[in-house]
Structures are given as C-alpha cells and as structure tokens.
Amino acid sequence: GTVASWQNLDPETKALAAKVTNDYQQRSERTGQYIVTTDGTWDGGNWVFVYRTDADGESQGEPLAHFRNPQNVTSVTCKGTTVVVGCRDGQVIWLEAPLLAA
C-alpha cells in the first residue's frame, strides 16, 4: 500500500472518515454481496475481515480478505471499494479493497 494525505482524499472518503471518529461504534457493514466486519476478540481486536454474504446478509465461510490495524478497531464503515476503520487511539485508517467491486 501507499501512504496518502488527507488533502488528497475524495469528499466521500472524508465523510466516511468523519463518521468513524465521532463515537461511531459500528462493528460491521454490508456492501453488495460482502460484509466487512471486525471481531473484537480475535488477536486483541486489531483485524478487519471481508466475507461473502448470503441473501440474509450473514457471513459465509472463511474470510476472503483480512487487514491488520495498528490499534484496536472500534468501528468500520465502507462505501464501494473504500473501507474506513476507526481505532481506539483515535487513528482513522482507510483501505482500498478492490475485491468489494466484484
């Protein structure tokens, strides 16, 4: 990955980032046929997972992708291929997950 600047973010990603910094406590979000989620109990809660979902939005099988964060995850949200993660220490991390476009 690359390090990006907040100034270069598009308005939609900036809005998602603002959402996770304002005491937002969402632990999963569905986007299309995928669910992006965090498990606060797995390895200290530093991971975000992407699963395929069924028609009811329930995760199916093993994760298709996973991302390790530097701090415990408090929230996650996504739109399109952008995943924005809020961390306990106040950091906001955004990831590009092209898999979500499929």
Helices and strands as residue ranges (DSSP letters): G 6-8, H 11-21, E 28-31, E 34-38, G 42-45, E 47-53, E 59-68, E 73-79, E 82-87, E 92-96, G 98-101
